[in-house]
Amino acid sequence: MLDHFQALVKTLCARLRGEGDAKSSGGSTYSFDVSPEHPLAARVYGTLERVRTELSQLRAEVERYNAEHPSEPATELVTIYVGQHVRSEAPEASE
């Protein structure tokens, strides 16, 4: 969880200082109000899964390349945070 928090704080601090290119530094938060019956619910839930899968595959490829080319040191650390929280708002029980 520390790496998630650091990614957020470092991004905010850099943006407040006016540093970084908007294409490579920044963040967005997206919230979707859906119910399980919503016609786009599966797409909302599936998008995060797809993005995390793609990023995991890309990280594995980068790590493999770096291991095969140790004489090419990395000069930049790119951190991407992708997270999800679902809060169900069940109707209040009547007394």
C-alpha positions as a printed Julia matrix, in Angstrom:
95×3 Matrix{Float64}:
   0.0    0.0     0.0
   2.93   2.32    0.57
   3.81   2.33   -3.13
   0.21   3.32   -3.99
   0.32   6.18   -1.5
   3.75   7.32   -2.69
   2.61   7.34   -6.32
  -0.3    9.61   -5.41
   1.72  11.97   -3.21
   4.67  12.24   -5.61
   2.32  12.99   -8.52
   0.44  15.65   -6.57
   3.63  17.31   -5.33
   5.19  17.36   -8.81
   2.04  18.84  -10.33
   1.8   21.5    -7.6
   5.43  22.47   -8.33
   4.58  22.69  -12.03
   6.9   19.81  -12.91
   6.34  17.08  -15.45
   4.65  16.73  -18.76
   0.87  16.23  -18.61
   1.27  13.22  -20.93
   3.61  11.4   -18.55
   2.75  12.78  -15.13
  -0.67  13.17  -13.65
  -3.68  11.22  -12.62
  -7.4   10.93  -12.86
 -10.07   9.45  -10.68
 -13.12   7.91  -12.29
 -16.24   6.91  -10.4
 -19.14   5.03  -11.92
 -22.6    4.83  -10.36
 -23.85   1.41  -11.43
 -25.96  -1.39  -10.06
 -25.38  -5.07  -10.78
 -28.24  -4.82  -13.31
 -26.81  -1.73  -15.04
 -26.19  -2.46  -18.74
 -22.6   -1.17  -18.48
 -21.7   -2.72  -15.1
 -19.76  -5.62  -16.62
 -17.8   -3.2   -18.78
 -16.96  -1.01  -15.77
 -15.76  -3.97  -13.7
 -13.98  -5.59  -16.64
 -12.05  -2.46  -17.56
 -10.01  -2.41  -14.37
  -9.29  -6.13  -14.68
  -8.15  -5.67  -18.29
  -5.95  -2.67  -17.49
  -4.29  -4.42  -14.54
  -3.7   -7.52  -16.66
  -2.12  -5.46  -19.46
   0.09  -3.57  -17.01
   1.2   -6.8   -15.32
   2.16  -8.26  -18.7
   4.02  -5.08  -19.66
   5.92  -5.04  -16.36
   6.98  -8.65  -16.91
   8.25  -7.77  -20.41
  10.2   -4.77  -19.11
  11.71  -6.82  -16.27
  12.68  -9.57  -18.72
  14.31  -7.06  -21.09
  16.16  -5.35  -18.23
  17.47  -8.7   -16.98
  18.72  -9.54  -20.49
  20.37  -6.1   -20.93
  21.99  -5.25  -17.56
  24.43  -2.82  -19.21
  21.51  -0.47  -20.02
  20.66   1.07  -16.64
  17.19   2.5   -16.15
  17.18   6.29  -15.89
  13.5    6.83  -15.09
  11.07   5.1   -12.76
   7.5    5.18  -14.08
   4.86   4.46  -11.43
   1.22   3.86  -12.3
  -1.45   3.3    -9.68
  -4.68   1.59  -10.67
  -7.12   0.74   -7.92
 -10.74  -0.04   -7.3
 -13.13   0.18   -4.41
 -16.79  -0.78   -4.61
 -19.09   0.69   -1.97
 -22.53  -0.85   -1.94
 -25.25   1.4    -0.69
 -27.9   -1.03    0.43
 -31.31   0.46    1.19
 -31.8    1.18    4.87
 -33.91  -1.4     6.7
 -37.26  -0.07    7.79
 -38.13  -0.4    11.43
